[in-house]
Amino acid sequence: MKAEETRKCIVCGKVLPKENLLRFTVTPDNLVVPDFKKKLPGKGIWVQNSKQALSVAIAKNLFSKAFKKNVKIQPELMEIVERLLKKRCLNSLSLARKAGCLVTGFEKVCDAIKKKKAAFIVEALDAGADGHDKIMHLAQDLKVFHTFKIEELDQELDKVNTVHIALLYGDMAKAVHNEFSRLEDFLNS
């Protein structure tokens, strides 16, 4: 079994698993940029996957200290990180749809839950109260993510009125779950 890769957070100083951290690097013109795919050249600096930790890193100029040089931070870095994490979630949903690993629509989602095929549920933020209550009643032990509006889900999945999504058990569901959990952790901590 592969050993878990860890890195040190520049904010809290703890050594944490890489999946609990956000990677940043610096461009040749000394601009700090997110590098979540770990593809950009240069030294990576790691911050705990948390809005609060990123705020501290920005406010205390910890990026300059970690890179050992003066670096520039875009005023909208927090929004850029959030937008990138959201895009990764939506992209993973799109891949799951193409792979046939999800179902949409109230009846199909209810059926997947009843047949114990659903690994977890994605419900639109602006779902109606009646449908929400019924799904929550059925999905008692399942994780339900409330992250995106109907319009955002429609656009990514090329559908109309996407309110409920069930991810079906399998490796694809695990990958999508990881992306949604990562975004949720960032937004809520």
N, C-alpha and C positions, 0 to 999 in steps of 0.2 A: 504494500500500500504506500502511496506517495505521501511524503511528509508535508504537513501544512506549511505553506510559505507565509512568513511573517515580516512585518516592517514596523519601524518605530514612528509613532505619531509625533509631529513637531509641537503639538499643543499640550497633550497630557504626558508625553514621554513614555507611554506604555508601548510595549511590543505587542502588536495585535495581528490577527490573520488578515491577509491582504484584502479579502472580500469585505472586511469591516472598515476599510480605509479608502480614501480618495487620493489618486495620484495626480500630482501637478509637476510640470516642468517649466523651464524658462526658454523663451525664444532667443535667437541671436541678438535681438534688440532689447533684451532684458525684460520681456513681458511675461508674467506668470499666466500659464494656460492649463486648463484641465487636460489630463491625458488618461482617460478611463480605459482606453483600449491598450494602453501601455505600448504604443507604437512609436511615439516621438523620441528622437534622440536626446541624449543628455541625461543628467542626473535627475532622478525622480525624488520628489519630496512628498511625504505622505501625511494626510490629515484624517483624523477619525471621521467616519461617515455621519456627520451631524452638522446641521445648520449652525448650532451654537459653537462647535469647535472651529468651523470655518470662519465665523465672525471673530472669534478670539485671534485666530491666525492673522486675519486681515488687520484688526484693530491694534494688535501688539507688534506688527511688522515682523512676524516670525518667519515669513518667506525670505526676507533679506538676510536674516540671521542664519537660516538653514542653507541658503545658497551661497552664503559668505560674500555677498556683493549686494549693491543697491539694485532692487528690481522694481518694476512698475506693476501695479495692480489696477486692473480696470474697475471703475466704480460699480459696475454691474456684474462683477464676478459671481456673486451669490446667485443672481438670476440666471446667469449662463449655466452654472452647475445644475441648478434645478431644472432648467430647460433640457439640458443634455440627459439627465436622469429620466425625465419624463419621456423623451424621445426613445431612449433605450427600452422603456416599458412598452411603448406603442409598437416599436419595431418587433419586439419579441412576440406580441400578440399577432401581428401580421404574419410572422413566420409560422406560428402555431396554426393559424387559419389555413395557410397554404399547405401545411403538413396534414391537415385534417384532424388536428388535435384539440379542437374546441367546437362548441356548439353555441349558437346564439338564439335568442328568442325565449320568452317566458316559458312556454310549454316544453320546449326541448331541454331547457335548463332544469326545469322541475323533473322531467323524465330522467335526465342524467343523474340528478341527486337521488331520486328514488331507487334507481338501479345501481347505486353506489359506484358510478363511473366517474363522478366529478371529483377531481383532486382539490379544487378550490373554485371560488366564484369571483367574478369581477362585476360589480354593479355600478351603473352610472350615478354620479353625484346627484343628478336631478331626476332620479327615478321617482315614480309616483309612490305615495305612501302605501296604497293597497298592495301593489306588486312587491314593494320592499318588505312589508310585513309577512307576506306569504313566503317569499324566498328565505327570509331570516328564520321563519318557523321550520321550514324544510331543512335548511342547511345548518342545523344546530351545532354540529361538531366541525363544520368546514370553515376555513378562513374565508372571509368576504372582504375584498378590497374595494374601497370607495375613493377613487383617485381622479377619474376623468369624467367629463360631462358627455352627454349623448353625442353631441356634435363632434367631439374629438374622437370618440370611438367609431362613429359613422365614417369619418374621414379616413381613419387608418385602415378600417376593415372593408371599406368600399361598400357599405350597407346603409340602410335607412332605419332610423329609430332603434339603434343598438343600446338596449338598456341592461340586459342581463347576458352574461357570458359564463359558460362553465368550461374550465380547462379539464380535459380528460387525462386520467392517470397515465404517466409515462415520463420519459426523460425530458420531453419538450415542456411538460407542465412544471417540472422542477426548475428548468431554466427560466421560464416566465415568472414563476413564483420568486426566484432569487432576485430578478430585476424589480418586481413590485415591492418586495421586502426591503430592498436597498433604498428605493425611493421613499417608502414609508418611514424607514429609520432616519433618513436625512431630514424629512419634513417634521418629524415628531420628536427630535432630540436636539 
